[in-house]
Amino acid sequence: MGRFLRRVHAHQVTALGPGAALSPAATAALGARAVNLGSALGRTRGLFETIQARTVDNGAPVQVVVGADLVNAALNDVLIATVKMVQDSLADAPPDLSQDVSARGLTLVGGHARLNDLAELIASNTGVEVKVADEPDLVVIRGLQLCLDEMSSLHALFRDADL
């Protein structure tokens, strides 16, 4: 469980009372719904979602209310680190890559890219156009699938290469 989800989970368990803990399924649901509440620019302030869950200690059904303010606070460290990494990567990029990024922009992939307003946050902190890939959480696995589909031609390419 990431730092973000641990923080949200700990807050909710504290709200449930001593000895209570959310089941793994409830924690996963909490994380999925929390991402919908999050905004890299804090534009979801005041929103709440209620999640049906069960406690680990006795399996009792509970309603967990998650607020966007908690989610956004939990995301803050992750967002600061993400923006810094992008800035550092752009600063360290070779000139030809920098020109490509300036001309074409960046495309966000992975589950992190689904966070509301992340592209806008990165764009405003880097001066580079940023967009989110279609189905960003599936991009890497689709790329792997394409590599596996082409494995025979890739194998021949690497076998014949001078290393």
Secondary structure, 3 states (H helix, E strand, C coil): CCHHHHHHHHHHHHHHCCCCCECHHHHHHHHHHHHHHCECCCCCCCCEEEEEEEECCCCCEEEEEEEHHHHHHHHHHHHHHHHHHHHHHHHHCCHHHHHHHHHHCEEECCHHHHCECHHHHHHHHHCCCEEECCCHHHHHHHHHHHHHHCHHHHHHHHHHCCC
